Amino acid sequence: MKFDKSDLGDYLTDETLESEVGVWFKFPGNRRFRMLRAGGSNKRFSRSFQAALRPHKRDLDKGTLDMEIQDEIMRQCYAKHVVVDWDGIKTEDGAAVPYSADAALEFFRAFPNLFADLVTLASDMAQFSEERIEEAKETLGEV
């Protein structure tokens, strides 16, 4: 059965963008992060996150898992499976920092509030909607 998709564009996501290519997000200082979705069709993230939480299941179920442990698990999973590239990240002396999971993890630890914004964006299904991607392509003249 085929359903009418009109007016449901925010609920239709591009699986390739979610799990393989990613979407660029701009931040102050000409910094950009290319991210996959944290969830949806990004199964590598979901599996990694669940596996990392498994040793802490008892504390998680009781609501006693230390927030720092939860935050560290999230940072590690984002560094490996959500943020896949960046631009404009530099050292104090101005040298460009190439993207790597290890560099990302260190950056996330140094800037927890920026990391919180990354989590919000990568968790938002609408950021990966087919409708939004088409709008972005039109704006960039790629259609």
Secondary structure per residue as TSV (DSSP state, phi and psi in degrees):
chain	resnum	aa	ss	phi	psi
A	1	M	-	360.0	137.2
A	2	K	-	-108.4	131.0
A	3	F	-	-102.4	153.5
A	4	D	-	-68.7	122.9
A	5	K	-	-96.8	-4.0
A	6	S	T	-59.5	141.7
A	7	D	T	67.3	12.6
A	8	L	-	-118.7	18.4
A	9	G	G	-56.3	-32.2
A	10	D	G	-69.4	-14.1
A	11	Y	G	-101.6	-3.7
A	12	L	-	-103.8	115.7
A	13	T	B	-108.3	159.6
A	14	D	-	-93.2	108.3
A	15	E	H	-62.8	-31.7
A	16	T	H	-66.0	-42.2
A	17	L	I	-66.8	-38.0
A	18	E	I	-65.7	-38.6
A	19	S	I	-121.6	-8.2
A	20	E	I	-130.4	-51.7
A	21	V	I	-90.7	-49.9
A	22	G	-	89.3	174.8
A	23	V	E	-127.7	137.9
A	24	W	E	-82.4	136.3
A	25	F	E	-122.8	131.7
A	26	K	E	-91.6	143.8
A	27	F	E	-133.3	166.4
A	28	P	T	-56.5	153.9
A	29	G	T	75.8	26.9
A	30	N	T	57.3	34.4
A	31	R	E	-96.6	140.5
A	32	R	E	-136.3	147.5
A	33	F	E	-128.2	128.7
A	34	R	E	-97.3	121.6
A	35	M	E	-128.0	146.7
A	36	L	-	-88.8	167.9
A	37	R	-	-75.9	140.8
A	38	A	S	-88.0	84.3
A	39	G	S	126.4	-155.1
A	40	G	T	55.6	-129.8
A	41	S	T	-87.1	3.5
A	42	N	-	-82.9	77.8
A	43	K	H	-68.8	-28.6
A	44	R	H	-60.0	-42.9
A	45	F	H	-63.9	-49.3
A	46	S	H	-59.0	-45.5
A	47	R	H	-65.5	-42.6
A	48	S	H	-64.2	-43.6
A	49	F	H	-64.0	-45.5
A	50	Q	H	-63.5	-41.2
A	51	A	H	-64.4	-39.2
A	52	A	H	-69.2	-30.2
A	53	L	H	-80.6	-23.4
A	54	R	G	-51.3	-45.2
A	55	P	G	-64.6	-15.1
A	56	H	G	-108.6	13.9
A	57	K	H	-55.0	-45.2
A	58	R	H	-58.7	-49.5
A	59	D	H	-66.1	-36.7
A	60	L	H	-63.9	-45.7
A	61	D	H	-62.2	-35.8
A	62	K	H	-82.5	-8.9
A	63	G	T	76.0	22.7
A	64	T	-	-113.3	9.5
A	65	L	-	-69.2	125.5
A	66	D	-	-56.3	133.1
A	67	M	H	-61.0	-33.4
A	68	E	H	-65.6	-36.2
A	69	I	H	-65.8	-45.4
A	70	Q	H	-60.0	-44.8
A	71	D	H	-63.0	-41.1
A	72	E	H	-65.9	-41.0
A	73	I	H	-60.4	-44.2
A	74	M	H	-62.6	-45.9
A	75	R	H	-59.1	-45.0
A	76	Q	H	-63.3	-43.9
A	77	C	H	-67.7	-36.9
A	78	Y	H	-67.0	-41.2
A	79	A	H	-63.7	-32.7
A	80	K	H	-90.8	-32.7
A	81	H	H	-132.1	0.0
A	82	V	T	-120.9	-61.7
A	83	V	E	-77.7	122.5
A	84	V	E	-116.6	-8.5
A	85	D	E	-166.5	163.3
A	86	W	E	-152.9	168.2
A	87	D	E	-147.1	140.8
A	88	G	S	86.6	8.9
A	89	I	-	-89.9	125.4
A	90	K	B	-132.7	159.9
A	91	T	-	-79.3	171.9
A	92	E	T	-57.3	-31.7
A	93	D	T	-89.4	9.1
A	94	G	S	91.7	3.3
A	95	A	-	-77.5	135.5
A	96	A	B	-65.1	139.0
A	97	V	-	-103.9	113.9
A	98	P	-	-67.4	148.8
A	99	Y	-	-69.8	135.8
A	100	S	-	-153.2	158.0
A	101	A	H	-61.6	-38.4
A	102	D	H	-66.3	-42.8
A	103	A	H	-65.5	-40.0
A	104	A	H	-62.6	-43.8
A	105	L	H	-59.8	-43.9
A	106	E	H	-63.4	-42.0
A	107	F	H	-63.1	-44.7
A	108	F	H	-60.7	-38.8
A	109	R	H	-66.9	-36.4
A	110	A	H	-74.6	-27.9
A	111	F	-	-130.0	71.6
A	112	P	H	-63.0	-31.2
A	113	N	H	-72.4	-38.1
A	114	L	H	-65.6	-41.5
A	115	F	H	-58.4	-40.3
A	116	A	H	-59.5	-38.6
A	117	D	H	-65.8	-39.1
A	118	L	H	-61.1	-42.1
A	119	V	H	-61.0	-44.3
A	120	T	H	-61.1	-46.7
A	121	L	H	-65.8	-46.5
A	122	A	H	-70.6	-20.0
A	123	S	H	-88.5	-11.3
A	124	D	-	-86.7	107.4
A	125	M	G	-52.9	-37.6
A	126	A	G	-62.4	-25.6
A	127	Q	G	-67.2	-18.2
A	128	F	G	-116.9	17.7
A	129	S	B	-73.1	147.6
A	130	E	H	-58.8	-39.2
A	131	E	H	-62.2	-45.7
A	132	R	H	-66.1	-38.7
A	133	I	H	-66.6	-40.9
A	134	E	H	-62.7	-41.0
A	135	E	H	-61.5	-42.7
A	136	A	H	-65.4	-41.1
A	137	K	H	-62.4	-42.2
A	138	E	H	-63.0	-43.2
A	139	T	H	-61.4	-37.8
A	140	L	H	-85.4	-4.1
A	141	G	T	74.1	27.7
A	142	E	-	-94.1	-3.1
A	143	V	-	-90.1	360.0
